[in-house]
Amino acid sequence: MQKSLKRKRDENDELRPGGLYLDTIRRTYLDFDFEKVCSVSLSNLNVYACLVCGKYYQGRGTTSHAYIHSLHDDHHVFINLHTLKVYILPDGYEVNDSSLDDIKYVIKPTFTLEQINQLDKNDNYSYDLNNKKYLPGFIGLNNIKKNDYINVIIQALIHITPLRNFFLRNDKEFKSELVNRFGMLMRKMWNPKAFKAQVSPHELLQEISNASKKKFLLTEQNDPVEFLYWFLNTLHFALGGTRKKSSIIQKTFQGKLQIESQTILSEPEEGKEKFQKQSFQSDREITKVISPFMVLVLDLPPPPLFQDEMEQNIIPQVSLSTLLSRYDGKTIQEVGNTLKRYKLLKLPNYLIFNAKRFNKNNWSHEKNPTIVNFPIKNVDMKEYLEVDPNDKEEYKYDLVANICHEGKDSPKNGSYKVHVYCKGKDQWFQIQDLIVEEIMPQMIFLSETYIQIWERKFPSKEQSETKK
């Protein structure tokens, strides 16, 4: 009995110094968004964060950089960035204290199913350590140098409900580091208990650079459409998808398209003028191909070549329905020496449009300044879909994200911003890197839209969560 009491007293004595050292923690110095490597050795193994100054150090043995830092700088509280265990150095013992839970949560946010289900209903602001208010899911991303083309894609994708729910629900480690880092960034962006009202995508950007073999860098501006294609396909395969096996990516974004093609005769048939508009000829072979898609391209009409003084200040405009007529199964396009027409066979729950704004000739890029007019709700896609005439199902879509380009000539120049919709507040936000501000819905179509994501409406019931 006496030995038991002595052991308990000794354990309490050991815990007291740790409790004193916990007062030295400075939360405003902590930033867990950067790559978890030692600031001295640059190793990514067994990395600890000093909770006094925020720097990363390797190990906690007597010859480790963390141990030396504790002696040299008189900083004693360290957290293992993988296990989330907290130690006092140089003594080397673990501390368990509920006051550390907020730090652990910032490093690895987790969400319950109930919390996830309430996200689209939330209209409450949170406050960071500096008492700055922010809305979870609508926070800025650092533009470290020229990574705004990636930022806008991330901001759009984290508002795709089934994709978001999948990553918030699955906080386990995946085999793919790209999947792990994208999931972690998404959880941090939806964190209602963040220390600061912004997030750095540095860890994800580093992995994107590695996985793309340096094609997509944080130091060079690039085309967000090219990045989106690469990112969705890479995530699909990394999540176990194949050409035949589906994934959360394909379940969310993939549709099917029928393409009919017919070669143009080199000479017009007898009785037809050369200037007569080409059309499909029923007595000649028509090739049909069924192709999956995740992005639908919308061809903007060419702007006027010649404008008088009065017309120079007039920006050409086109309606979204005019652009979508390409997919009505009737409109014919001439591509080289081939006629083509398109018809949608299957629509995904989330439709991605790409307004083809840039053309490249032998010398340079040209940007089409045409403004696209579109409603933000109830775009009816049924007339472009091959369906049974008796099919009573609706295929109406609401806009959830709108990515715009600002600048001239090339998608690899200029800058990008995104408009995203908050269902809980019934409010649109414009996000450009760290700047987050409310915007009136009437102002959205005035920008030069480049990528849009639309969500299908289910009038009879709320859209069910996409299963893993």
C-alpha positions in Angstrom: 0.0 0.0 0.0 2.8 2.4 0.9 4.7 1.6 -2.3 1.5 2.3 -4.3 1.1 5.7 -2.6 4.7 6.5 -3.2 4.5 5.6 -6.9 1.4 7.8 -7.3 3.1 10.7 -5.5 6.2 10.3 -7.7 4.0 10.4 -10.8 2.3 13.6 -9.6 5.7 15.2 -8.9 6.7 14.4 -12.5 3.6 16.0 -13.9 4.0 19.3 -12.1 6.9 20.7 -14.1 5.1 19.9 -17.3 2.1 21.9 -16.1 4.4 24.9 -15.5 6.0 24.6 -18.9 2.6 24.6 -20.6 2.3 28.2 -19.7 5.2 29.0 -22.0 3.2 27.8 -25.1 2.5 30.6 -27.6 -0.4 29.7 -29.8 -0.1 32.8 -32.0 3.4 31.6 -33.1 2.1 28.2 -34.3 1.6 27.4 -37.9 1.1 23.8 -39.0 0.4 24.4 -42.7 4.0 24.0 -43.9 5.7 20.8 -44.9 6.6 18.8 -41.8 10.4 18.8 -42.1 13.1 19.6 -39.6 14.3 23.2 -39.9 17.9 22.1 -39.4 18.3 18.7 -41.1 15.4 19.0 -43.5 14.4 15.4 -42.6 10.7 14.5 -42.6 11.2 11.6 -40.1 10.1 11.9 -36.5 9.4 15.6 -36.7 8.3 17.7 -33.6 7.0 21.2 -33.4 8.3 23.5 -30.7 5.1 24.9 -29.1 7.0 28.0 -27.9 8.4 29.3 -31.1 6.6 27.1 -33.7 9.8 25.8 -35.4 10.1 22.1 -36.5 12.9 19.9 -35.2 13.7 16.2 -35.6 13.7 13.7 -32.8 13.8 14.0 -29.0 16.9 11.9 -28.1 19.9 13.5 -26.4 21.6 14.2 -29.8 18.5 15.3 -31.6 17.9 18.8 -32.9 14.8 19.2 -30.8 16.8 18.3 -27.6 19.5 20.8 -28.5 16.9 23.5 -29.2 15.3 22.9 -25.8 18.7 23.4 -24.0 19.9 26.3 -26.2 16.7 28.3 -26.3 15.1 27.2 -23.1 12.0 26.0 -25.0 10.6 22.8 -23.4 7.2 21.8 -24.9 7.2 19.8 -28.2 4.5 17.9 -30.1 5.1 15.0 -32.4 3.4 16.1 -35.7 2.4 12.5 -36.5 1.3 11.0 -33.2 0.2 14.3 -31.6 2.0 13.2 -28.4 3.4 16.1 -26.3 6.7 15.9 -24.5 8.8 18.0 -22.2 12.4 18.3 -23.2 15.2 17.8 -22.1 13.4 15.7 -19.4 11.8 13.5 -22.0 8.5 12.7 -20.5 5.0 12.8 -22.0 2.4 15.3 -20.9 -1.3 14.6 -21.1 -3.4 17.7 -20.6 -6.8 18.7 -21.9 -5.5 22.3 -22.5 -3.5 20.9 -25.4 -6.6 19.5 -27.2 -7.1 22.7 -29.3 -3.6 22.5 -30.6 -4.0 18.8 -31.6 -7.3 19.7 -33.3 -5.7 22.4 -35.4 -3.0 20.0 -36.5 -5.5 17.2 -37.4 -9.1 18.5 -37.5 -11.8 15.7 -37.4 -15.5 15.8 -38.1 -18.4 13.8 -36.9 -21.2 12.7 -39.3 -23.5 15.1 -37.5 -21.1 18.0 -38.0 -20.7 17.2 -41.7 -24.4 17.1 -42.2 -24.8 20.6 -40.7 -22.1 22.3 -42.8 -24.5 23.4 -45.6 -26.8 24.8 -43.0 -24.2 26.8 -41.0 -24.5 30.5 -41.0 -22.4 31.3 -37.9 -19.0 32.9 -38.1 -16.0 31.6 -36.1 -13.2 33.7 -34.6 -9.5 33.0 -34.7 -6.9 33.8 -32.0 -6.8 37.5 -33.1 -10.6 37.7 -32.8 -10.9 38.0 -36.6 -14.1 36.4 -37.8 -14.3 33.9 -40.6 -16.8 31.5 -42.1 -15.6 27.9 -42.1 -15.2 26.7 -45.7 -14.9 30.3 -47.0 -11.4 31.3 -46.0 -8.4 32.6 -47.9 -5.5 30.6 -49.3 -2.0 32.1 -49.4 -0.6 32.9 -52.9 2.9 31.9 -52.1 4.2 33.2 -55.5 2.0 32.3 -58.5 -0.2 29.5 -57.3 -3.6 31.3 -57.6 -4.5 29.0 -60.5 -4.4 26.1 -58.1 -6.1 28.1 -55.3 -9.2 28.7 -57.3 -9.6 25.0 -58.1 -9.2 24.0 -54.5 -11.7 26.7 -53.4 -14.2 25.3 -55.9 -13.7 21.6 -55.1 -14.1 22.0 -51.4 -17.7 23.1 -52.0 -18.7 20.0 -53.9 -20.8 18.3 -51.2 -20.1 14.6 -51.9 -16.4 15.2 -52.4 -16.2 17.4 -49.3 -18.1 14.8 -47.2 -15.9 12.0 -48.4 -12.7 13.7 -47.3 -14.1 15.1 -44.0 -15.4 11.6 -43.2 -12.2 9.8 -44.1 -9.4 11.2 -42.1 -7.4 7.9 -42.3 -4.1 7.7 -44.1 -4.3 6.8 -47.8 -1.5 5.3 -49.9 -1.4 8.4 -52.0 0.3 11.4 -50.4 -1.5 13.7 -52.8 -4.9 12.4 -51.5 -3.7 12.7 -47.9 -2.6 16.3 -48.3 -5.7 17.4 -50.2 -7.9 15.8 -47.6 -5.9 17.5 -44.8 -6.1 20.9 -46.5 -9.9 20.5 -47.0 -10.4 19.7 -43.3 -8.3 22.7 -42.3 -10.4 25.0 -44.5 -13.6 23.7 -42.9 -12.1 23.9 -39.4 -14.4 26.0 -37.1 -11.7 26.2 -34.4 -8.7 27.5 -36.5 -6.0 29.6 -34.9 -5.9 32.0 -37.9 -8.5 32.9 -40.5 -6.5 31.7 -43.5 -4.7 28.5 -44.6 -1.4 28.0 -46.5 -1.7 25.3 -49.2 2.1 24.8 -49.1 2.1 21.1 -48.3 -0.4 20.3 -51.0 1.5 22.5 -53.5 4.8 20.6 -52.8 3.1 17.3 -53.5 1.4 18.5 -56.6 4.8 19.6 -57.9 6.2 16.1 -57.2 3.2 14.1 -58.5 3.0 16.2 -61.8 6.8 15.9 -62.4 7.2 19.7 -62.0 4.5 20.5 -64.5 2.4 22.4 -62.0 4.5 24.7 -59.8 3.8 27.3 -57.1 6.4 29.6 -58.8 4.9 29.6 -62.3 1.5 30.7 -63.4 -0.4 28.0 -65.3 -3.8 27.1 -66.8 -6.4 26.1 -64.1 -8.3 24.0 -66.8 -5.2 21.9 -67.5 -4.6 21.6 -63.7 -8.2 20.6 -63.1 -8.0 17.8 -65.7 -4.8 16.5 -64.3 -5.9 16.8 -60.6 -9.3 15.0 -61.1 -7.7 12.2 -63.1 -4.8 11.8 -60.7 -7.2 11.7 -57.7 -9.4 9.1 -59.5 -6.5 6.7 -59.9 -5.1 7.4 -56.5 -8.4 6.6 -54.9 -8.5 3.1 -56.4 -10.3 4.0 -59.7 -9.3 2.5 -63.0 -10.7 2.8 -66.6 -13.5 0.4 -65.6 -13.7 0.8 -61.8 -15.3 4.0 -60.5 -14.2 6.3 -57.6 -15.8 9.2 -55.7 -14.4 11.5 -58.5 -16.1 9.7 -61.3 -19.3 9.3 -59.3 -19.5 13.0 -58.8 -18.3 14.5 -62.1 -18.4 11.9 -64.9 -21.1 11.9 -67.6 -21.4 10.3 -71.1 -21.4 12.0 -74.5 -22.3 10.7 -78.0 -20.2 12.2 -80.8 -21.3 11.7 -84.4 -18.8 12.3 -87.2 -18.8 12.3 -91.0 -16.0 13.2 -93.3 -16.6 16.1 -95.6 -16.4 15.3 -99.3 -13.5 17.1 -101.0 -15.9 18.5 -103.7 -19.5 19.4 -103.2 -22.1 17.2 -104.8 -23.6 18.2 -108.1 -26.2 20.9 -107.7 -24.8 22.2 -104.5 -22.9 25.5 -104.2 -19.5 25.6 -102.6 -20.7 28.2 -100.1 -23.7 26.1 -99.0 -23.6 25.1 -95.3 -22.4 21.5 -94.8 -24.8 19.0 -93.3 -24.8 15.3 -92.5 -25.8 13.1 -95.4 -27.9 10.1 -94.4 -26.7 8.0 -97.3 -23.1 8.1 -96.2 -21.5 6.5 -93.2 -21.9 8.3 -89.8 -19.4 7.3 -87.1 -20.8 7.2 -83.6 -18.5 7.2 -80.5 -19.7 7.2 -76.9 -17.1 9.0 -74.7 -17.0 9.7 -70.9 -16.4 13.3 -69.9 -15.7 15.3 -66.7 -15.6 18.7 -68.3 -17.8 20.1 -71.1 -16.1 22.6 -73.3 -18.2 25.7 -74.4 -17.0 27.4 -77.6 -17.3 31.2 -77.3 -18.3 32.9 -80.6 -15.4 34.9 -82.1 -15.4 38.6 -81.2 -16.0 41.1 -84.0 -12.8 41.5 -86.2 -13.5 45.2 -87.1 -15.2 47.7 -84.8 -15.9 51.3 -85.4 -15.3 54.0 -82.8 -18.8 53.5 -81.3 -18.4 49.8 -81.0 -14.9 49.7 -79.4 -16.2 50.1 -75.9 -19.0 47.5 -76.4 -18.1 44.1 -74.9 -19.6 41.2 -76.9 -22.0 39.0 -74.9 -23.5 35.5 -75.4 -26.0 33.5 -73.4 -25.2 30.2 -71.8 -28.1 28.5 -73.6 -26.5 29.5 -76.9 -23.2 27.9 -75.9 -25.0 24.8 -74.7 -26.7 24.3 -78.1 -23.5 22.6 -79.2 -24.8 19.6 -77.3 -28.4 19.5 -78.6 -27.7 16.7 -81.1 -28.6 18.9 -84.0 -26.0 21.7 -84.2 -23.2 20.8 -86.6 -19.6 21.8 -86.1 -16.9 21.7 -88.8 -13.6 20.4 -87.4 -11.0 20.2 -90.1 -12.4 18.0 -92.8 -15.0 16.4 -90.5 -18.5 17.3 -89.5 -19.4 16.6 -85.8 -22.5 16.9 -83.6 -22.8 16.1 -79.9 -25.5 14.7 -77.7 -25.4 14.2 -73.9 -26.3 10.6 -72.9 -25.8 10.8 -69.1 -25.4 13.8 -66.9 -23.4 13.8 -63.6 -24.7 15.3 -60.4 -22.0 18.0 -60.8 -21.4 19.5 -64.2 -18.1 21.3 -65.0 -18.1 23.8 -67.9 -15.0 25.3 -69.5 -15.6 28.5 -71.5 -12.9 28.2 -74.2 -11.6 31.7 -73.8 -8.0 31.3 -75.2 -6.9 30.5 -78.7 -3.3 29.9 -79.8 -2.0 30.7 -83.2 1.5 30.3 -84.6 2.8 33.4 -82.9 0.8 34.0 -79.7 -2.3 33.4 -77.5 -5.4 35.4 -78.0 -8.1 36.0 -75.4 -11.8 36.1 -76.2 -13.3 38.9 -74.0 -16.9 37.8 -74.6 -19.1 37.9 -71.5 -21.3 34.9 -70.8 -24.8 35.6 -69.5 -26.2 32.9 -67.3 -28.8 32.5 -64.5 -27.3 31.2 -61.3 -30.2 28.8 -60.7 -32.4 26.4 -62.6 -30.4 25.8 -65.7 -32.4 23.0 -67.5 -30.2 20.5 -69.2 -32.9 18.1 -70.2 -33.2 19.4 -73.8 -29.5 18.4 -74.3 -30.0 15.0 -72.9 -31.0 11.8 -74.8 -33.9 10.7 -72.6 -37.1 8.8 -73.0 -39.9 11.3 -73.9 -41.9 9.9 -71.0 -39.1 10.5 -68.5 -40.6 12.9 -65.9 -37.3 13.4 -64.0 -35.9 16.9 -63.9 -32.3 17.8 -64.8 -32.0 21.4 -63.4 -28.8 22.7 -62.1 -27.7 25.5 -59.8 -24.3 27.3 -59.9 -22.0 26.5 -57.0 -18.6 27.9 -58.2 -17.5 30.3 -60.9 -13.8 30.8 -61.7 -12.8 33.9 -63.6 -9.6 35.1 -65.4 -8.3 38.7 -65.2 -5.7 39.8 -67.6 -4.9 39.4 -71.3 -3.7 37.0 -74.0 -2.8 33.8 -72.1 -4.2 31.5 -69.4 -0.7 31.4 -68.0 -0.7 35.2 -67.5 -2.9 37.4 -65.4 -4.7 36.2 -62.2 -7.7 34.2 -61.1 -10.5 34.6 -58.6 -13.5 32.4 -57.7 -17.1 32.9 -56.7 -18.5 30.3 -54.3 -22.0 30.0 -52.9 -22.8 29.6 -49.2 -26.0 27.7 -48.8 -26.4 28.4 -45.0 -26.3 32.1 -45.5 -27.7 32.2 -49.0 -24.8 34.4 -49.9 -22.2 34.5 -52.7 -18.5 35.1 -51.8 -15.7 36.3 -54.0 -12.3 34.8 -53.1 -9.0 35.9 -54.5 -6.1 34.4 -52.6 -6.5 35.9 -49.0 -9.3 38.3 -49.9 -12.7 37.0 -49.1 -15.7 39.3 -49.6 -19.4 39.1 -50.2 -20.6 39.8 -53.7 -24.1 40.3 -55.1 -25.2 37.5 -57.5 -26.0 40.1 -60.2 -22.3 40.9 -60.4 -21.0 37.4 -61.0 -21.7 37.1 -64.7 -19.9 40.5 -65.4 -16.5 38.7 -64.9 -14.9 36.7 -67.7 -15.9 33.3 -66.6 -13.5 30.5 -67.4 -14.7 27.4 -65.4 -18.0 26.8 -63.8 -19.4 24.0 -61.6 -23.1 23.3 -61.4 -25.0 21.2 -58.9 -28.0 19.1 -59.9 -31.2 19.8 -58.0 -33.3 17.1 -56.6 -36.8 18.6 -56.0 -38.4 15.7 -54.2 -35.8 15.3 -51.5 -32.4 16.5 -50.4 -29.5 15.1 -52.4 -28.3 12.0 -50.7 -24.7 11.8 -49.7 -22.6 10.0 -52.3 -21.5 6.7 -50.9 -17.9 5.9 -50.6 
